[in-house]
Each structure stands twice: as structure tokens, then as C-alpha cells.
Amino acid sequence: MEINLNTNIDSVARATNVAPQGREIRPVQEQVSFADSEALNRALTVTPDVRTDEVRRATAKVLGAVPYPPEETVAKIAHLLALKLDQNQ
């Protein structure tokens, strides 16, 4: 097997000259705006740590859920495995 390497361009030049497909390259902002981070900090201080209504809703879903898999399915699979075990011995 013969491998032909493209040595016309060094690896650094190859990596920096290739632009990602479908992505626009934007210049870096020279000044940073902290307004967004301040708004986020204000929203975080107003938001409660625990949303009791969501906890209550999730608990109701978990406790009211049908057990999975059903016990009947587990019993049938156990029976099939026991039959297979008996056949192998």
C-alpha cells in the first residue's frame, strides 16, 4: 500500500485557511456589554430555588405511573428463562 501525503501546505496553514461550512465568521467585539449578565443575575435572584408546583406535578406522575415492566411480563420472561435453563442442562 502506498500513501501519498499532501505536503504542499503545512498543517497549521491548512487548519487556519479552512472555514467551517455554513458558519459565518464574526469579528470579536472590542467592548463587552454587561447588561445581559445583569439582567440574568436579576432574574436568578427573583426565581425561587425550588418550584413547588413542578415538584408536585412530577411526584404525581411518578407515583401514579404504571410499573414498568408489568409484573406479568417479568413472570413470563422468568418462566421462559427457566425453560431455557432446563434445556441446556
Jmol script that loads the backbone (N, CA, C; Angstrom):
load data "model"
ATOM      1  N   MET A   1       0.844  -1.164   0.000  1.00  0.00           N
ATOM      2  CA  MET A   1       0.000   0.000   0.000  1.00  0.00           C
ATOM      3  C   MET A   1       0.891   1.229   0.000  1.00  0.00           C
ATOM      4  N   GLU A   2       0.503   2.205  -0.808  1.00  0.00           N
ATOM      5  CA  GLU A   2       1.276   3.433  -0.906  1.00  0.00           C
ATOM      6  C   GLU A   2       0.416   4.599  -0.456  1.00  0.00           C
ATOM      7  N   ILE A   3       0.963   5.434   0.396  1.00  0.00           N
ATOM      8  CA  ILE A   3       0.241   6.597   0.905  1.00  0.00           C
ATOM      9  C   ILE A   3       0.933   7.844   0.394  1.00  0.00           C
ATOM     10  N   ASN A   4       0.174   8.700  -0.286  1.00  0.00           N
ATOM     11  CA  ASN A   4       0.712   9.954  -0.792  1.00  0.00           C
ATOM     12  C   ASN A   4       0.213  11.078   0.103  1.00  0.00           C
ATOM     13  N   LEU A   5       1.122  11.749   0.751  1.00  0.00           N
ATOM     14  CA  LEU A   5       0.771  12.857   1.620  1.00  0.00           C
ATOM     15  C   LEU A   5       0.808  14.159   0.852  1.00  0.00           C
ATOM     16  N   ASN A   6      -0.116  15.046   1.159  1.00  0.00           N
ATOM     17  CA  ASN A   6      -0.121  16.366   0.554  1.00  0.00           C
ATOM     18  C   ASN A   6       0.786  17.252   1.394  1.00  0.00           C
ATOM     19  N   THR A   7       1.983  17.455   0.935  1.00  0.00           N
ATOM     20  CA  THR A   7       2.955  18.243   1.695  1.00  0.00           C
ATOM     21  C   THR A   7       3.118  19.653   1.130  1.00  0.00           C
ATOM     22  N   ASN A   8       2.210  20.044   0.223  1.00  0.00           N
ATOM     23  CA  ASN A   8       2.310  21.389  -0.354  1.00  0.00           C
ATOM     24  C   ASN A   8       1.977  22.464   0.666  1.00  0.00           C
ATOM     25  N   ILE A   9       1.107  22.153   1.629  1.00  0.00           N
ATOM     26  CA  ILE A   9       0.695  23.123   2.645  1.00  0.00           C
ATOM     27  C   ILE A   9       0.971  22.509   4.006  1.00  0.00           C
ATOM     28  N   ASP A  10       1.566  23.279   4.900  1.00  0.00           N
ATOM     29  CA  ASP A  10       1.807  22.733   6.234  1.00  0.00           C
ATOM     30  C   ASP A  10       0.495  22.640   7.001  1.00  0.00           C
ATOM     31  N   SER A  11       0.459  21.857   8.062  1.00  0.00           N
ATOM     32  CA  SER A  11      -0.783  21.568   8.781  1.00  0.00           C
ATOM     33  C   SER A  11      -1.399  22.808   9.428  1.00  0.00           C
ATOM     34  N   VAL A  12      -0.596  23.749   9.886  1.00  0.00           N
ATOM     35  CA  VAL A  12      -1.130  24.956  10.510  1.00  0.00           C
ATOM     36  C   VAL A  12      -1.850  25.802   9.468  1.00  0.00           C
ATOM     37  N   ALA A  13      -1.275  25.946   8.312  1.00  0.00           N
ATOM     38  CA  ALA A  13      -1.915  26.728   7.254  1.00  0.00           C
ATOM     39  C   ALA A  13      -3.212  26.064   6.804  1.00  0.00           C
ATOM     40  N   ARG A  14      -3.206  24.731   6.713  1.00  0.00           N
ATOM     41  CA  ARG A  14      -4.419  24.004   6.336  1.00  0.00           C
ATOM     42  C   ARG A  14      -5.532  24.247   7.344  1.00  0.00           C
ATOM     43  N   ALA A  15      -5.209  24.223   8.633  1.00  0.00           N
ATOM     44  CA  ALA A  15      -6.216  24.371   9.674  1.00  0.00           C
ATOM     45  C   ALA A  15      -6.765  25.788   9.729  1.00  0.00           C
ATOM     46  N   THR A  16      -5.937  26.787   9.482  1.00  0.00           N
ATOM     47  CA  THR A  16      -6.407  28.165   9.614  1.00  0.00           C
ATOM     48  C   THR A  16      -7.095  28.669   8.353  1.00  0.00           C
ATOM     49  N   ASN A  17      -6.827  28.091   7.212  1.00  0.00           N
ATOM     50  CA  ASN A  17      -7.431  28.564   5.969  1.00  0.00           C
ATOM     51  C   ASN A  17      -8.773  27.910   5.675  1.00  0.00           C
ATOM     52  N   VAL A  18      -9.146  26.891   6.407  1.00  0.00           N
ATOM     53  CA  VAL A  18     -10.397  26.192   6.148  1.00  0.00           C
ATOM     54  C   VAL A  18     -11.483  26.785   7.025  1.00  0.00           C
ATOM     55  N   ALA A  19     -12.527  27.306   6.410  1.00  0.00           N
ATOM     56  CA  ALA A  19     -13.654  27.859   7.160  1.00  0.00           C
ATOM     57  C   ALA A  19     -14.718  26.779   7.307  1.00  0.00           C
ATOM     58  N   PRO A  20     -15.364  26.678   8.457  1.00  0.00           N
ATOM     59  CA  PRO A  20     -16.425  25.692   8.631  1.00  0.00           C
ATOM     60  C   PRO A  20     -17.561  25.951   7.649  1.00  0.00           C
ATOM     61  N   GLN A  21     -18.141  24.880   7.138  1.00  0.00           N
ATOM     62  CA  GLN A  21     -19.231  25.007   6.173  1.00  0.00           C
ATOM     63  C   GLN A  21     -20.480  25.540   6.848  1.00  0.00           C
ATOM     64  N   GLY A  22     -21.124  26.508   6.237  1.00  0.00           N
ATOM     65  CA  GLY A  22     -22.389  27.021   6.720  1.00  0.00           C
ATOM     66  C   GLY A  22     -22.300  27.922   7.935  1.00  0.00           C
ATOM     67  N   ARG A  23     -21.132  28.300   8.350  1.00  0.00           N
ATOM     68  CA  ARG A  23     -20.983  29.162   9.522  1.00  0.00           C
ATOM     69  C   ARG A  23     -20.367  30.489   9.103  1.00  0.00           C
ATOM     70  N   GLU A  24     -20.902  31.528   9.657  1.00  0.00           N
ATOM     71  CA  GLU A  24     -20.382  32.857   9.377  1.00  0.00           C
ATOM     72  C   GLU A  24     -19.331  33.205  10.422  1.00  0.00           C
ATOM     73  N   ILE A  25     -18.202  33.718   9.979  1.00  0.00           N
ATOM     74  CA  ILE A  25     -17.152  34.114  10.899  1.00  0.00           C
ATOM     75  C   ILE A  25     -17.394  35.571  11.271  1.00  0.00           C
ATOM     76  N   ARG A  26     -17.575  35.827  12.569  1.00  0.00           N
ATOM     77  CA  ARG A  26     -17.866  37.170  13.047  1.00  0.00           C
ATOM     78  C   ARG A  26     -16.654  37.732  13.784  1.00  0.00           C
ATOM     79  N   PRO A  27     -16.417  39.020  13.641  1.00  0.00           N
ATOM     80  CA  PRO A  27     -15.304  39.610  14.389  1.00  0.00           C
ATOM     81  C   PRO A  27     -15.631  39.674  15.883  1.00  0.00           C
ATOM     82  N   VAL A  28     -14.615  39.631  16.698  1.00  0.00           N
ATOM     83  CA  VAL A  28     -14.783  39.705  18.146  1.00  0.00           C
ATOM     84  C   VAL A  28     -15.114  41.134  18.540  1.00  0.00           C
ATOM     85  N   GLN A  29     -16.093  41.276  19.455  1.00  0.00           N
ATOM     86  CA  GLN A  29     -16.444  42.618  19.919  1.00  0.00           C
ATOM     87  C   GLN A  29     -15.296  43.188  20.742  1.00  0.00           C
ATOM     88  N   GLU A  30     -15.067  44.453  20.555  1.00  0.00           N
ATOM     89  CA  GLU A  30     -13.990  45.075  21.303  1.00  0.00           C
ATOM     90  C   GLU A  30     -14.425  45.433  22.714  1.00  0.00           C
ATOM     91  N   GLN A  31     -15.707  45.739  22.905  1.00  0.00           N
ATOM     92  CA  GLN A  31     -16.206  46.069  24.226  1.00  0.00           C
ATOM     93  C   GLN A  31     -17.280  45.061  24.607  1.00  0.00           C
ATOM     94  N   VAL A  32     -17.285  44.669  25.858  1.00  0.00           N
ATOM     95  CA  VAL A  32     -18.248  43.698  26.347  1.00  0.00           C
ATOM     96  C   VAL A  32     -19.387  44.438  27.030  1.00  0.00           C
ATOM     97  N   SER A  33     -20.621  44.022  26.708  1.00  0.00           N
ATOM     98  CA  SER A  33     -21.788  44.620  27.342  1.00  0.00           C
ATOM     99  C   SER A  33     -22.227  43.723  28.494  1.00  0.00           C
ATOM    100  N   PHE A  34     -22.318  44.304  29.680  1.00  0.00           N
ATOM    101  CA  PHE A  34     -22.698  43.530  30.855  1.00  0.00           C
ATOM    102  C   PHE A  34     -24.190  43.634  31.153  1.00  0.00           C
ATOM    103  N   ALA A  35     -24.949  44.278  30.296  1.00  0.00           N
ATOM    104  CA  ALA A  35     -26.387  44.440  30.532  1.00  0.00           C
ATOM    105  C   ALA A  35     -27.088  43.086  30.568  1.00  0.00           C
ATOM    106  N   ASP A  36     -26.711  42.192  29.661  1.00  0.00           N
ATOM    107  CA  ASP A  36     -27.342  40.872  29.629  1.00  0.00           C
ATOM    108  C   ASP A  36     -27.030  40.081  30.891  1.00  0.00           C
ATOM    109  N   SER A  37     -25.792  40.139  31.361  1.00  0.00           N
ATOM    110  CA  SER A  37     -25.445  39.388  32.565  1.00  0.00           C
ATOM    111  C   SER A  37     -26.120  39.978  33.797  1.00  0.00           C
ATOM    112  N   GLU A  38     -26.307  41.289  33.825  1.00  0.00           N
ATOM    113  CA  GLU A  38     -27.008  41.913  34.939  1.00  0.00           C
ATOM    114  C   GLU A  38     -28.477  41.502  34.942  1.00  0.00           C
ATOM    115  N   ALA A  39     -29.088  41.434  33.756  1.00  0.00           N
ATOM    116  CA  ALA A  39     -30.486  41.002  33.658  1.00  0.00           C
ATOM    117  C   ALA A  39     -30.616  39.549  34.093  1.00  0.00           C
ATOM    118  N   LEU A  40     -29.666  38.728  33.739  1.00  0.00           N
ATOM    119  CA  LEU A  40     -29.677  37.331  34.150  1.00  0.00           C
ATOM    120  C   LEU A  40     -29.541  37.211  35.667  1.00  0.00           C
ATOM    121  N   ASN A  41     -28.655  37.961  36.261  1.00  0.00           N
ATOM    122  CA  ASN A  41     -28.494  37.945  37.719  1.00  0.00           C
ATOM    123  C   ASN A  41     -29.763  38.388  38.424  1.00  0.00           C
ATOM    124  N   ARG A  42     -30.442  39.413  37.885  1.00  0.00           N
ATOM    125  CA  ARG A  42     -31.709  39.846  38.486  1.00  0.00           C
ATOM    126  C   ARG A  42     -32.760  38.750  38.383  1.00  0.00           C
ATOM    127  N   ALA A  43     -32.843  38.089  37.234  1.00  0.00           N
ATOM    128  CA  ALA A  43     -33.822  37.013  37.049  1.00  0.00           C
ATOM    129  C   ALA A  43     -33.527  35.850  37.985  1.00  0.00           C
ATOM    130  N   LEU A  44     -32.259  35.551  38.202  1.00  0.00           N
ATOM    131  CA  LEU A  44     -31.900  34.448  39.101  1.00  0.00           C
ATOM    132  C   LEU A  44     -32.234  34.761  40.549  1.00  0.00           C
ATOM    133  N   THR A  45     -32.129  36.007  40.948  1.00  0.00           N
ATOM    134  CA  THR A  45     -32.468  36.347  42.332  1.00  0.00           C
ATOM    135  C   THR A  45     -33.969  36.309  42.559  1.00  0.00           C
ATOM    136  N   VAL A  46     -34.770  36.568  41.527  1.00  0.00           N
ATOM    137  CA  VAL A  46     -36.228  36.547  41.656  1.00  0.00           C
ATOM    138  C   VAL A  46     -36.779  35.120  41.586  1.00  0.00           C
ATOM    139  N   THR A  47     -36.136  34.257  40.817  1.00  0.00           N
ATOM    140  CA  THR A  47     -36.617  32.885  40.629  1.00  0.00           C
ATOM    141  C   THR A  47     -36.386  32.077  41.900  1.00  0.00           C
ATOM    142  N   PRO A  48     -37.415  31.354  42.387  1.00  0.00           N
ATOM    143  CA  PRO A  48     -37.228  30.540  43.595  1.00  0.00           C
ATOM    144  C   PRO A  48     -36.323  29.338  43.305  1.00  0.00           C
ATOM    145  N   ASP A  49     -35.623  28.873  44.338  1.00  0.00           N
ATOM    146  CA  ASP A  49     -34.725  27.732  44.168  1.00  0.00           C
ATOM    147  C   ASP A  49     -35.490  26.452  43.861  1.00  0.00           C
ATOM    148  N   VAL A  50     -36.662  26.273  44.498  1.00  0.00           N
ATOM    149  CA  VAL A  50     -37.471  25.082  44.285  1.00  0.00           C
ATOM    150  C   VAL A  50     -38.847  25.527  43.817  1.00  0.00           C
ATOM    151  N   ARG A  51     -39.270  25.001  42.686  1.00  0.00           N
ATOM    152  CA  ARG A  51     -40.603  25.321  42.180  1.00  0.00           C
ATOM    153  C   ARG A  51     -41.552  24.239  42.674  1.00  0.00           C
ATOM    154  N   THR A  52     -42.261  24.535  43.737  1.00  0.00           N
ATOM    155  CA  THR A  52     -43.095  23.529  44.401  1.00  0.00           C
ATOM    156  C   THR A  52     -44.184  22.985  43.494  1.00  0.00           C
ATOM    157  N   ASP A  53     -44.738  23.816  42.612  1.00  0.00           N
ATOM    158  CA  ASP A  53     -45.780  23.315  41.718  1.00  0.00           C
ATOM    159  C   ASP A  53     -45.238  22.263  40.763  1.00  0.00           C
ATOM    160  N   GLU A  54     -44.013  22.461  40.274  1.00  0.00           N
ATOM    161  CA  GLU A  54     -43.404  21.478  39.373  1.00  0.00           C
ATOM    162  C   GLU A  54     -43.024  20.202  40.119  1.00  0.00           C
ATOM    163  N   VAL A  55     -42.545  20.336  41.349  1.00  0.00           N
ATOM    164  CA  VAL A  55     -42.215  19.162  42.159  1.00  0.00           C
ATOM    165  C   VAL A  55     -43.477  18.348  42.419  1.00  0.00           C
ATOM    166  N   ARG A  56     -44.560  19.014  42.743  1.00  0.00           N
ATOM    167  CA  ARG A  56     -45.832  18.337  42.999  1.00  0.00           C
ATOM    168  C   ARG A  56     -46.314  17.604  41.737  1.00  0.00           C
ATOM    169  N   ARG A  57     -46.206  18.243  40.584  1.00  0.00           N
ATOM    170  CA  ARG A  57     -46.645  17.634  39.325  1.00  0.00           C
ATOM    171  C   ARG A  57     -45.795  16.409  38.986  1.00  0.00           C
ATOM    172  N   ALA A  58     -44.484  16.510  39.154  1.00  0.00           N
ATOM    173  CA  ALA A  58     -43.594  15.392  38.857  1.00  0.00           C
ATOM    174  C   ALA A  58     -43.830  14.236  39.824  1.00  0.00           C
ATOM    175  N   THR A  59     -44.057  14.541  41.097  1.00  0.00           N
ATOM    176  CA  THR A  59     -44.316  13.494  42.087  1.00  0.00           C
ATOM    177  C   THR A  59     -45.600  12.749  41.751  1.00  0.00           C
ATOM    178  N   ALA A  60     -46.614  13.477  41.328  1.00  0.00           N
ATOM    179  CA  ALA A  60     -47.872  12.834  40.949  1.00  0.00           C
ATOM    180  C   ALA A  60     -47.683  11.914  39.754  1.00  0.00           C
ATOM    181  N   LYS A  61     -46.854  12.326  38.809  1.00  0.00           N
ATOM    182  CA  LYS A  61     -46.595  11.475  37.645  1.00  0.00           C
ATOM    183  C   LYS A  61     -45.845  10.215  38.041  1.00  0.00           C
ATOM    184  N   VAL A  62     -44.865  10.344  38.910  1.00  0.00           N
ATOM    185  CA  VAL A  62     -44.061   9.184  39.301  1.00  0.00           C
ATOM    186  C   VAL A  62     -44.875   8.203  40.131  1.00  0.00           C
ATOM    187  N   LEU A  63     -45.619   8.717  41.095  1.00  0.00           N
ATOM    188  CA  LEU A  63     -46.383   7.838  41.981  1.00  0.00           C
ATOM    189  C   LEU A  63     -47.592   7.238  41.292  1.00  0.00           C
ATOM    190  N   GLY A  64     -48.146   7.918  40.321  1.00  0.00           N
ATOM    191  CA  GLY A  64     -49.312   7.406  39.621  1.00  0.00           C
ATOM    192  C   GLY A  64     -48.963   6.568  38.408  1.00  0.00           C
ATOM    193  N   ALA A  65     -47.692   6.410  38.131  1.00  0.00           N
ATOM    194  CA  ALA A  65     -47.265   5.697  36.930  1.00  0.00           C
ATOM    195  C   ALA A  65     -47.474   4.189  37.076  1.00  0.00           C
ATOM    196  N   VAL A  66     -47.717   3.559  35.950  1.00  0.00           N
ATOM    197  CA  VAL A  66     -47.840   2.105  35.911  1.00  0.00           C
ATOM    198  C   VAL A  66     -46.438   1.520  36.042  1.00  0.00           C
ATOM    199  N   PRO A  67     -46.269   0.497  36.879  1.00  0.00           N
ATOM    200  CA  PRO A  67     -44.929  -0.094  36.988  1.00  0.00           C
ATOM    201  C   PRO A  67     -44.482  -0.670  35.651  1.00  0.00           C
ATOM    202  N   TYR A  68     -43.252  -0.404  35.310  1.00  0.00           N
ATOM    203  CA  TYR A  68     -42.714  -0.878  34.033  1.00  0.00           C
ATOM    204  C   TYR A  68     -41.473  -1.674  34.285  1.00  0.00           C
ATOM    205  N   PRO A  69     -41.333  -2.829  33.747  1.00  0.00           N
ATOM    206  CA  PRO A  69     -42.341  -3.586  33.025  1.00  0.00           C
ATOM    207  C   PRO A  69     -43.351  -4.187  33.997  1.00  0.00           C
ATOM    208  N   PRO A  70     -44.554  -4.517  33.498  1.00  0.00           N
ATOM    209  CA  PRO A  70     -45.561  -5.096  34.380  1.00  0.00           C
ATOM    210  C   PRO A  70     -45.084  -6.412  34.992  1.00  0.00           C
ATOM    211  N   GLU A  71     -45.589  -6.727  36.182  1.00  0.00           N
ATOM    212  CA  GLU A  71     -45.167  -7.945  36.874  1.00  0.00           C
ATOM    213  C   GLU A  71     -45.452  -9.183  36.046  1.00  0.00           C
ATOM    214  N   GLU A  72     -46.550  -9.170  35.299  1.00  0.00           N
ATOM    215  CA  GLU A  72     -46.889 -10.324  34.456  1.00  0.00           C
ATOM    216  C   GLU A  72     -45.805 -10.570  33.408  1.00  0.00           C
ATOM    217  N   THR A  73     -45.289  -9.519  32.813  1.00  0.00           N
ATOM    218  CA  THR A  73     -44.226  -9.646  31.810  1.00  0.00           C
ATOM    219  C   THR A  73     -42.959 -10.204  32.443  1.00  0.00           C
ATOM    220  N   VAL A  74     -42.612  -9.720  33.622  1.00  0.00           N
ATOM    221  CA  VAL A  74     -41.420 -10.215  34.314  1.00  0.00           C
ATOM    222  C   VAL A  74     -41.580 -11.711  34.612  1.00  0.00           C
ATOM    223  N   ALA A  75     -42.761 -12.122  35.060  1.00  0.00           N
ATOM    224  CA  ALA A  75     -43.005 -13.538  35.370  1.00  0.00           C
ATOM    225  C   ALA A  75     -42.893 -14.400  34.122  1.00  0.00           C
ATOM    226  N   LYS A  76     -43.425 -13.925  32.994  1.00  0.00           N
ATOM    227  CA  LYS A  76     -43.341 -14.696  31.743  1.00  0.00           C
ATOM    228  C   LYS A  76     -41.894 -14.833  31.275  1.00  0.00           C
ATOM    229  N   ILE A  77     -41.130 -13.756  31.362  1.00  0.00           N
ATOM    230  CA  ILE A  77     -39.722 -13.822  30.954  1.00  0.00           C
ATOM    231  C   ILE A  77     -38.947 -14.759  31.872  1.00  0.00           C
ATOM    232  N   ALA A  78     -39.234 -14.703  33.169  1.00  0.00           N
ATOM    233  CA  ALA A  78     -38.571 -15.608  34.111  1.00  0.00           C
ATOM    234  C   ALA A  78     -38.902 -17.056  33.779  1.00  0.00           C
ATOM    235  N   HIS A  79     -40.158 -17.320  33.422  1.00  0.00           N
ATOM    236  CA  HIS A  79     -40.567 -18.678  33.065  1.00  0.00           C
ATOM    237  C   HIS A  79     -39.816 -19.145  31.811  1.00  0.00           C
ATOM    238  N   LEU A  80     -39.727 -18.280  30.794  1.00  0.00           N
ATOM    239  CA  LEU A  80     -39.005 -18.637  29.571  1.00  0.00           C
ATOM    240  C   LEU A  80     -37.525 -18.887  29.839  1.00  0.00           C
ATOM    241  N   LEU A  81     -36.926 -18.084  30.685  1.00  0.00           N
ATOM    242  CA  LEU A  81     -35.512 -18.286  31.032  1.00  0.00           C
ATOM    243  C   LEU A  81     -35.313 -19.597  31.772  1.00  0.00           C
ATOM    244  N   ALA A  82     -36.260 -19.933  32.666  1.00  0.00           N
ATOM    245  CA  ALA A  82     -36.157 -21.196  33.394  1.00  0.00           C
ATOM    246  C   ALA A  82     -36.281 -22.380  32.435  1.00  0.00           C
ATOM    247  N   LEU A  83     -37.173 -22.277  31.451  1.00  0.00           N
ATOM    248  CA  LEU A  83     -37.299 -23.353  30.456  1.00  0.00           C
ATOM    249  C   LEU A  83     -36.010 -23.499  29.648  1.00  0.00           C
ATOM    250  N   LYS A  84     -35.419 -22.391  29.268  1.00  0.00           N
ATOM    251  CA  LYS A  84     -34.168 -22.415  28.500  1.00  0.00           C
ATOM    252  C   LYS A  84     -33.046 -23.000  29.349  1.00  0.00           C
ATOM    253  N   LEU A  85     -33.025 -22.689  30.630  1.00  0.00           N
ATOM    254  CA  LEU A  85     -32.011 -23.223  31.545  1.00  0.00           C
ATOM    255  C   LEU A  85     -32.145 -24.736  31.667  1.00  0.00           C
ATOM    256  N   ASP A  86     -33.384 -25.220  31.764  1.00  0.00           N
ATOM    257  CA  ASP A  86     -33.629 -26.663  31.854  1.00  0.00           C
ATOM    258  C   ASP A  86     -33.186 -27.373  30.588  1.00  0.00           C
ATOM    259  N   GLN A  87     -33.354 -26.774  29.435  1.00  0.00           N
ATOM    260  CA  GLN A  87     -32.961 -27.379  28.161  1.00  0.00           C
ATOM    261  C   GLN A  87     -31.449 -27.485  28.032  1.00  0.00           C
ATOM    262  N   ASN A  88     -30.713 -26.549  28.602  1.00  0.00           N
ATOM    263  CA  ASN A  88     -29.258 -26.550  28.496  1.00  0.00           C
ATOM    264  C   ASN A  88     -28.598 -27.536  29.449  1.00  0.00           C
ATOM    265  N   GLN A  89     -29.299 -28.011  30.450  1.00  0.00           N
ATOM    266  CA  GLN A  89     -28.664 -28.908  31.409  1.00  0.00           C
ATOM    267  C   GLN A  89     -28.815 -30.337  31.043  1.00  0.00           C
TER     268      GLN A  89
END
end "model"
wireframe off; spacefill off
backbone 0.3
color backbone group
